[in-house]
Structures are given as structure tokens and as C-alpha cells.
């Protein structure tokens, strides 16, 4: 299952690495693809992810999840 998110504040490769690492720690996540230019993040997981857990992981990395 793929979920797409928009993240504010990413500007460099370190940002990509931090977001990727934190999201990869979530249970069931098998892949994280970050597009730095657009700020979009695609997460592949076994099942639906809890948006609050995704937001917390992105916050832990130092960035902000855009609420839809």
C-alpha cells in the first residue's frame, strides 16, 4: 500500500535522510521515497498508516507534515 504526504522544511540530502530514517522506523513500512524538490514523500507499507504516527515521525525528524 502506498501513501503520499507533503512535508515542509526539507532543503537538502540530510533532510531526506532524516525523514526517511524516522518513517522507516514505523511498523509495517517497507520503503520511503522522498522527492526533495516537491517536498512529497511516498511511503510503502503493509497496511494503512496512522496519520498521527506519520506526523510524529516527521516531527521527530525536524519537519512538518502538511495537513490536507
DSSP file (Angstrom, degrees, kcal/mol; ACC not computed):
  #  RESIDUE AA STRUCTURE BP1 BP2  ACC     N-H-->O    O-->H-N    N-H-->O    O-->H-N    TCO  KAPPA ALPHA  PHI   PSI    X-CA   Y-CA   Z-CA
    1    1 A X              0   0    0      0, 0.0    44,-2.8     0, 0.0     2,-0.4   0.000 360.0 360.0 360.0 134.3    0.0    0.0    0.0
    2    2 A X  E     -A   44   0A   0     42,-0.2     2,-0.4    44,-0.1    42,-0.2  -0.893 360.0-174.3-109.3 136.0    1.3    3.5   -0.9
    3    3 A X  E     -A   43   0A   0     40,-2.3    40,-3.0    -2,-0.4     2,-0.4  -0.988  11.3-149.9-126.1 138.1    0.6    6.6    1.0
    4    4 A X  E     +A   42   0A   0     -2,-0.4     2,-0.3    38,-0.2    38,-0.2  -0.883  16.7 177.8-112.1 141.1    1.6   10.1   -0.2
    5    5 A X  E     -A   41   0A   0     36,-2.6    36,-2.8    -2,-0.4     2,-0.5  -0.930  24.5-133.7-136.1 158.0    2.4   13.0    2.1
    6    6 A X  E     -A   40   0A   0     60,-0.4    60,-3.1    -2,-0.3     2,-0.4  -0.968  23.9-165.7-114.3 130.4    3.6   16.6    1.8
    7    7 A X  E     -C   65   0B   0     32,-3.0     3,-0.3    -2,-0.5     2,-0.3  -0.959   7.0-147.1-123.6 133.2    6.4   17.7    4.1
    8    8 A X  E    S+C   64   0B   0     56,-3.2    56,-1.7    -2,-0.4    31,-0.0  -0.742  72.5  30.2 -96.8 143.9    7.5   21.3    4.8
    9    9 A X  S    S+     0   0    0     -2,-0.3     2,-0.4     1,-0.3    -1,-0.2   0.326  70.5 135.8 101.9  -6.6   11.1   22.4    5.6
   10   10 A X        +     0   0    0     -3,-0.3    -1,-0.3     1,-0.1     3,-0.1  -0.616  11.8 153.1 -79.2 129.9   13.2   19.9    3.7
   11   11 A X        +     0   0    0     -2,-0.4     2,-0.3     1,-0.1    -1,-0.1   0.497  54.5  20.3-131.8  -9.5   16.1   21.6    1.9
   12   12 A X  S  > S-     0   0    0      1,-0.1     4,-1.8    24,-0.0     3,-0.2  -0.882  85.3 -83.5-153.2 179.4   19.0   19.1    1.5
   13   13 A X  H  > S+     0   0    0     -2,-0.3     4,-2.4     1,-0.2     5,-0.2   0.831 122.3  58.3 -61.8 -34.4   20.1   15.5    1.4
   14   14 A X  H  > S+     0   0    0      2,-0.2     4,-2.6     1,-0.2    -1,-0.2   0.902 104.5  52.2 -62.5 -39.9   20.4   15.4    5.2
   15   15 A X  H  > S+     0   0    0     -3,-0.2     4,-2.5     2,-0.2     5,-0.3   0.928 109.4  49.2 -59.9 -46.4   16.7   16.3    5.4
   16   16 A X  H  X S+     0   0    0     -4,-1.8     4,-2.6     1,-0.2    -2,-0.2   0.923 112.0  48.5 -59.4 -45.8   15.8   13.5    3.1
   17   17 A X  H  X S+     0   0    0     -4,-2.4     4,-2.6     2,-0.2    -2,-0.2   0.902 111.5  49.5 -63.4 -42.1   17.9   11.1    5.2
   18   18 A X  H  X S+     0   0    0     -4,-2.6     4,-2.2     2,-0.2    -2,-0.2   0.927 114.3  43.7 -64.9 -45.8   16.3   12.2    8.5
   19   19 A X  H  X S+     0   0    0     -4,-2.5     4,-2.4     2,-0.2     5,-0.3   0.918 114.5  50.5 -65.6 -43.6   12.7   11.9    7.2
   20   20 A X  H  X S+     0   0    0     -4,-2.6     4,-2.1    -5,-0.3    -2,-0.2   0.921 111.3  48.4 -60.4 -45.1   13.5    8.5    5.5
   21   21 A X  H  X S+     0   0    0     -4,-2.6     4,-0.9    -5,-0.2    -2,-0.2   0.941 113.1  45.7 -62.7 -48.7   15.0    7.1    8.7
   22   22 A X  H >< S+     0   0    0     -4,-2.2     3,-0.6     1,-0.2     4,-0.3   0.909 115.4  46.0 -64.3 -42.5   12.2    8.2   11.0
   23   23 A X  H >< S+     0   0    0     -4,-2.4     3,-1.4     1,-0.2    -1,-0.2   0.850 106.1  60.3 -69.2 -32.6    9.4    7.0    8.7
   24   24 A X  H 3< S+     0   0    0     -4,-2.1    -1,-0.2    -5,-0.3    -2,-0.2   0.743  95.9  63.4 -65.6 -22.3   11.3    3.7    8.2
   25   25 A X  T << S+     0   0    0     -4,-0.9    -1,-0.3    -3,-0.6    -2,-0.2   0.652  79.5 104.9 -76.4 -15.8   11.0    3.0   11.9
   26   26 A X  S X  S-     0   0    0     -3,-1.4     3,-1.8    -4,-0.3     2,-0.1  -0.427  87.1 -96.9 -69.1 140.5    7.2    2.9   11.7
   27   27 A X  T 3  S+     0   0    0      1,-0.2    -1,-0.1    -2,-0.1     3,-0.1  -0.329 106.0  13.7 -60.0 129.9    5.8   -0.6   12.0
   28   28 A X  T 3  S+     0   0    0      1,-0.3    18,-1.8    -4,-0.1     2,-0.4   0.311  86.7 136.2  90.7  -7.9    5.0   -2.1    8.6
   29   29 A X  E <   +B   45   0A   0     -3,-1.8    -1,-0.3    16,-0.2    16,-0.3  -0.605  21.2 170.1 -78.2 127.2    6.9    0.4    6.5
   30   30 A X  E     +     0   0A   0     14,-2.9     2,-0.3    -2,-0.4    15,-0.2   0.625  63.6  12.6-109.6 -19.6    8.9   -1.3    3.7
   31   31 A X  E     -B   44   0A   0     13,-1.6    13,-2.8    -8,-0.1     2,-0.4  -0.986  52.3-163.4-158.2 147.7   10.0    1.7    1.7
   32   32 A X  E     -B   43   0A   0     -2,-0.3     2,-0.5    11,-0.2    11,-0.2  -0.995   7.4-171.5-133.6 127.0   10.2    5.5    1.8
   33   33 A X  E     -B   42   0A   0      9,-2.9     9,-2.9    -2,-0.4     2,-0.5  -0.971   6.2-167.2-122.5 117.1   10.7    7.7   -1.3
   34   34 A X  E     -B   41   0A   0     -2,-0.5     2,-0.8     7,-0.2     7,-0.2  -0.900  11.0-160.2-108.0 127.5   11.4   11.4   -0.7
   35   35 A X  E  >> -B   40   0A   0      5,-3.1     4,-2.2    -2,-0.5     5,-0.9  -0.883   8.2-170.1-103.5  99.9   11.2   13.9   -3.6
   36   36 A X  T  45S+     0   0    0     -2,-0.8    -1,-0.2     1,-0.2   -26,-0.1   0.877  79.7  56.7 -59.2 -42.0   13.2   16.9   -2.2
   37   37 A X  T  45S+     0   0    0      1,-0.2    -1,-0.2    -3,-0.1    -2,-0.0   0.896 120.2  27.6 -60.5 -43.5   12.2   19.3   -5.0
   38   38 A X  T  45S-     0   0    0     -3,-0.3    -1,-0.2     2,-0.1    -2,-0.2   0.642 101.2-126.4 -94.1 -15.7    8.4   18.9   -4.5
   39   39 A X  T  <5 +     0   0    0     -4,-2.2   -32,-3.0     1,-0.3     2,-0.3   0.630  61.0 142.5  78.3  13.7    8.5   18.0   -0.8
   40   40 A X  E   < -AB   6  35A   0     -5,-0.9    -5,-3.1   -34,-0.2     2,-0.4  -0.655  33.9-163.5 -92.9 147.3    6.5   14.9   -1.4
   41   41 A X  E     -AB   5  34A   0    -36,-2.8   -36,-2.6    -2,-0.3     2,-0.5  -0.996   2.9-161.8-129.7 127.4    7.0   11.7    0.5
   42   42 A X  E     -AB   4  33A   0     -9,-2.9    -9,-2.9    -2,-0.4     2,-0.5  -0.949   9.1-166.2-111.1 125.0    5.7    8.3   -0.7
   43   43 A X  E     -AB   3  32A   0    -40,-3.0   -40,-2.3    -2,-0.5     2,-0.5  -0.944   6.7-156.5-114.6 126.2    5.6    5.6    2.0
   44   44 A X  E     +AB   2  31A   0    -13,-2.8   -14,-2.9    -2,-0.5   -13,-1.6  -0.887  27.4 161.7-100.8 128.1    5.1    1.9    1.1
   45   45 A X  E     - B   0  29A   0    -44,-2.8   -16,-0.2    -2,-0.5   -17,-0.1  -0.925  51.6-112.8-144.4 166.1    3.6   -0.2    3.9
   46   46 A X  S    S-     0   0    0    -18,-1.8     2,-0.3    -2,-0.3   -17,-0.1   0.814  98.3  -3.2 -69.1 -31.7    1.9   -3.4    4.7
   47   47 A X  S    S-     0   0    0    -46,-0.1    -1,-0.1   -19,-0.1     0, 0.0  -0.878 101.7 -50.3-149.3 178.3   -1.3   -1.6    5.8
   48   48 A X        -     0   0    0     -2,-0.3     2,-0.3     1,-0.1    -2,-0.1  -0.267  55.7-133.5 -55.8 139.3   -2.8    1.8    6.3
   49   49 A X        -     0   0    0     -4,-0.1     2,-0.5    -3,-0.0    -1,-0.1  -0.733  17.9-112.6 -95.4 146.9   -0.6    4.1    8.5
   50   50 A X    >>  -     0   0    0     -2,-0.3     4,-2.1     1,-0.2     3,-0.7  -0.680  21.5-142.8 -76.4 121.9   -1.9    6.1   11.3
   51   51 A X  H 3> S+     0   0    0     -2,-0.5     4,-2.7     1,-0.3     5,-0.2   0.828  99.8  56.5 -58.2 -33.3   -1.6    9.8   10.3
   52   52 A X  H 3> S+     0   0    0      2,-0.2     4,-2.1     1,-0.2    -1,-0.3   0.865 107.5  48.5 -68.6 -33.8   -0.7   10.8   13.8
   53   53 A X  H <> S+     0   0    0     -3,-0.7     4,-2.2     2,-0.2    -2,-0.2   0.889 112.1  48.9 -70.4 -38.8    2.2    8.4   13.8
   54   54 A X  H  X S+     0   0    0     -4,-2.1     4,-2.4     2,-0.2     5,-0.2   0.936 112.1  48.5 -63.8 -46.0    3.4    9.7   10.5
   55   55 A X  H  X S+     0   0    0     -4,-2.7     4,-2.6     1,-0.2    -2,-0.2   0.903 111.4  50.5 -60.7 -41.7    3.1   13.3   11.7
   56   56 A X  H  X S+     0   0    0     -4,-2.1     4,-2.5     2,-0.2    -1,-0.2   0.891 110.4  49.4 -64.4 -40.0    5.1   12.4   14.9
   57   57 A X  H  X S+     0   0    0     -4,-2.2     4,-1.5     2,-0.2    -2,-0.2   0.912 112.9  46.4 -65.7 -42.6    7.8   10.7   12.9
   58   58 A X  H  X>S+     0   0    0     -4,-2.4     5,-2.4     2,-0.2     4,-0.6   0.899 112.9  50.3 -66.8 -40.1    8.2   13.7   10.6
   59   59 A X  H ><5S+     0   0    0     -4,-2.6     3,-1.2     1,-0.2    -2,-0.2   0.904 106.6  55.0 -62.3 -41.9    8.2   16.0   13.6
   60   60 A X  H 3<5S+     0   0    0     -4,-2.5    -1,-0.2     1,-0.3    -2,-0.2   0.842 105.2  53.6 -60.4 -33.7   10.9   13.9   15.2
   61   61 A X  H 3<5S-     0   0    0     -4,-1.5    -1,-0.3    -5,-0.1    -2,-0.2   0.649 126.0-104.8 -75.5 -14.7   13.0   14.4   12.1
   62   62 A X  T <<5S+     0   0    0     -3,-1.2     2,-0.2    -4,-0.6    -3,-0.2   0.648  84.2 101.4 103.2  17.9   12.5   18.1   12.5
   63   63 A X      < -     0   0    0     -5,-2.4     2,-0.4    -6,-0.1    -1,-0.4  -0.689  65.1-112.0-128.9 179.4   10.0   18.8    9.7
   64   64 A X  E     -C    8   0B   0    -56,-1.7   -56,-3.2    -2,-0.2     2,-0.4  -0.959  15.0-137.2-125.4 129.5    6.3   19.4    9.4
   65   65 A X  E     -C    7   0B   0     -2,-0.4     2,-0.5   -58,-0.2   -58,-0.2  -0.681  26.9-126.2 -79.1 130.1    3.6   17.3    7.8
   66   66 A X        -     0   0    0    -60,-3.1   -60,-0.4    -2,-0.4     2,-0.4  -0.670  22.7-135.0 -78.2 124.6    1.2   19.4    5.7
   67   67 A X              0   0    0     -2,-0.5    -1,-0.0     1,-0.1   -62,-0.0  -0.648 360.0 360.0 -80.9 133.6   -2.4   18.7    6.8
   68   68 A X              0   0    0     -2,-0.4    -1,-0.1   -62,-0.0    -2,-0.0   0.453 360.0 360.0 -88.5 360.0   -4.9   18.1    4.0
